[in-house]
Amino acid sequence: MRLAKRLVILTAIATFFAALGSASSSESGSERSEDELTLHQIWQARYWAAGAVDLTEAGDAGAAIAVAMAAMPQANPDGWPDTADIPEVPRALYGALLARREIAVLRGHEGPVWSATYSPDGTQIVTASADGTARVWDATSGAETATLQGHEGSLRSAVFSPDGRLVVTASVDGTARIWDAASGNEIATLSGHEGMVHSAAFSPDGSRIVTASVDETARIWDVRSGRELLALRVEDEDPLEGGELLSAVYSPDGARIVTTSTTNGDVRVWDAATGAVIADLARHGLFLTPAVFSPDGTRIAAGSPVDHHGDRSESRIWDVETGEEIAAYRTMGDGSVVRSIAFSADGARVVMALSDRTARILNAESGALVAMFGGHEDSVLSAAFSQDGRRVISASTDHTARLWDAATGTEIAVLRGHDDAVFSAMFSPNGRHVVTTSGDGTARVWNARRGAAITVIDASFSLRLEEVAVSPDGWRIVTAGPDVTRVWNTADGTEVVALVGHDEPALFVAFSPDGARIVTGADDATARIWEASSGAEIAVLRGHQPLERRRSAPYATYAPDGMRIVTTGVDRTARVWDANTGAEIAVLSGHEDLVLAARFSPDGTRIATISRDQTVRLWHAADGAMIAVLDGTDAAFSPDGLVILTGSRHAGVSRLWDAVTAAAIAELPGQRFGQNAFSPDGSQFVTASDDNAARIWDAVDGTQIAVLRGPDARTMGASFSPDGSRLATRYEDGTVWLWEVATGAEIAVLGTPGDGLGSPRFSPAREHVLTTGNDGRALLWDASNGAQLAVLRSHSSGSFHLAEFSPDGNWILTRGGFSPVTVWPHYRTLDELYEHAREIVEHLQPLSDAEACAYHLQIQACGL
């Protein structure tokens, strides 16, 4: 079934390839020309690449990686064509890696894994198996850290204590056991039940454990001593009916316990201190799902396969205090069975898993159906909300788990990889990961966000790029949000520290050159300096005056040596500050309108301020003395700081000035430029011309070196690669063109007219180019030939507002509209791409022989 579901490959290519394969079996290599062999290999590689794309789109990224790898030259060292001839291959492999959600496979159990639970802090996972053991795993690496061995029968469950230090297991051997989670040592055996123990759970304070058994009792135990404190006995009026207990759990406040019986249908609430029955919620309802408390402890929900009429399944919600039924939901005679039920974190909804292949969300007050998730191909065994309530994860006997949007019912992703029924699936406490258990003997950890991407923040914030900054070493990100400014770890998306102190939202953030500090600007008209590691406030820069009904956040820029900061405000001034003490050094006043930006010269001795009054003013950074007033609406220093380029979008004129004396060097009518207009060595600069061309100029005297003519469309901007050897130009028709600077020769055209590609960014080593689009995608290109390597699909339809490489080149950061900042891995070379894929495949289940044959990966063994 697994093969039939996912092997839908391009028939025409398969037929053509099979013909080539047949020919190869009847002809010796010496009888075939080199051109024929190369053609055969190219079609073979394209076939594999097409299959990998199909598998990726079907949600089986693991198999896609294995198939795409077969087409890489690294896997075929003997005369295999270069990927320059088959750009589909690295694109297929990169796409499969980006789509991969499986993070780790927890292997070691020798039987089905019934349950997996995260520790409260999300750093560990404990699994319970039919092999009689529980195992503790590192939630990040998937490494096994402890084996809990001692039971004489299959385990039914294993859960952590509230502090994460202990684990309690329940077994068919009639005992529950307490273990040290770190060492795996057994602390106590809870003996007393006369039949298998279905479940064991800690009290909220961790001092007690309640167990539920087939012997018709729930028992309360002291954790420290392992001594039985109380037995809750189910007594039924009909002596022929037993009271086998499926589950027993504490209320959030620890005052009550709810038990569920699988044989007589009872759902009962007990006083946890005395063992007295407080409420009998259901009688003879044949409830098969454990009853659960709402997060606030005021309600209880449970589900059953049939109602009292016997022809419909139902779920019911009760008020804990009164025992009255609040809501009920009944299916309409379709024979479906409720397999699990769970509340959302806010208690407003419940989600059910049903045997009719659906999961459903109900309103917890009315029982009304809110959303239905249909997509599984067999019974759904469990369903649960993420902590924020935005997503649902479901597990099914169809061997998959599925992620859903809780509001719309839209399927987000299919988690494929298990080879047997998936019994359970749950989110990690932070919602970034999911752990699943299966009859195949494994538990698996998955990325619950966007494939290989790491979502940094889900908060909605406004659209300006100034609200996101990356540290110089690439390992920290700072974001300014509507509530508080936060620093994040790039590698795993965890929050490092929050910067708290502004009275209004911060709208600007920037790192110091060494990454040790952060400067923020907020609508309270102050800028603040923070220690990046601890979030400690170092200084408050006060002086700019706010304007009524206008955003008043100062923008700030560090000097190259990090010793000074210049801020610009809505009060038409720029101000220079000591970056260590926050003392004001100088006020740069004289502009007649808003100061839009300020830039230090490379040596930090001068400052250029750009204003809406269409002038650029040059200042001494030491004392704030003005050097000159220059025409223009933008400005850029050359890398050596000897010249300054100004431009005016309105007049279409760029001017070159001596940055020391302010003497005019050259005037270039009809030329516009961007901020990164100079080549890295400062010898050249590029402008966008009004005649739809780009021009390269000598930075010493302003003489023209080359004219680059692309499409018949306006040139929107141009930028040099980090080494100055290449140039990227962007056009109004939505394309980007790459050029060789030394010769002016065209390298490649990225995209087609209408693609709406945004400002191109070269990677630090200039091997790749990153562009944005107006369709919610970021695209990665090979800068040497223009081949498209990857599509980063992380945002809703609409233009991007951020797509850039981290300074170290290890990451790609994207953000569109109000969507999160998303961090992606950046594979800088094909060898790096291949090696990373190889490491992943080593930990994934290999393709079956039938699958390998379907992709012609075993030519001889498959008789091809």
VENTA-V898205 format. One record per helix or strand of 3 or more residues. SS is the DSSP state (helix for helix, strand for strand). FROM is the first residue (numbers start at 1). TO is the last residue. If there is no record, write none. Layout:
ss=SS from=FROM to=TO
ss=SS from=FROM to=TO
//
This chain:
ss=helix from=2 to=6
ss=helix from=11 to=26
ss=helix from=29 to=31
ss=helix from=34 to=57
ss=helix from=61 to=69
ss=helix from=73 to=75
ss=helix from=87 to=99
ss=strand from=102 to=106
ss=strand from=113 to=118
ss=strand from=124 to=129
ss=strand from=133 to=138
ss=strand from=144 to=149
ss=strand from=155 to=160
ss=strand from=166 to=171
ss=strand from=176 to=180
ss=strand from=186 to=190
ss=strand from=197 to=202
ss=strand from=208 to=213
ss=strand from=217 to=222
ss=strand from=228 to=233
ss=strand from=245 to=250
ss=strand from=256 to=261
ss=strand from=267 to=271
ss=strand from=277 to=282
ss=strand from=299 to=304
ss=strand from=314 to=319
ss=strand from=325 to=330
ss=strand from=338 to=343
ss=strand from=349 to=354
ss=strand from=358 to=363
ss=strand from=369 to=374
ss=strand from=380 to=385
ss=strand from=391 to=396
ss=strand from=401 to=405
ss=strand from=411 to=415
ss=strand from=422 to=427
ss=strand from=433 to=438
ss=strand from=443 to=447
ss=strand from=453 to=457
ss=helix from=465 to=467
ss=strand from=468 to=470
ss=strand from=476 to=479
ss=strand from=485 to=489
ss=strand from=495 to=499
ss=strand from=506 to=511
ss=strand from=517 to=522
ss=strand from=527 to=531
ss=strand from=537 to=541
ss=strand from=555 to=558
ss=strand from=564 to=568
ss=strand from=573 to=578
ss=strand from=584 to=589
ss=strand from=595 to=600
ss=strand from=606 to=611
ss=strand from=615 to=620
ss=strand from=626 to=631
ss=strand from=634 to=637
ss=strand from=643 to=648
ss=strand from=653 to=658
ss=strand from=664 to=669
ss=strand from=684 to=689
ss=strand from=693 to=698
ss=strand from=704 to=709
ss=strand from=715 to=720
ss=strand from=726 to=731
ss=strand from=736 to=740
ss=strand from=746 to=750
ss=strand from=768 to=772
ss=strand from=778 to=782
ss=strand from=788 to=792
ss=strand from=800 to=805
ss=strand from=811 to=816
ss=strand from=821 to=825
ss=helix from=830 to=841
ss=helix from=849 to=854
//
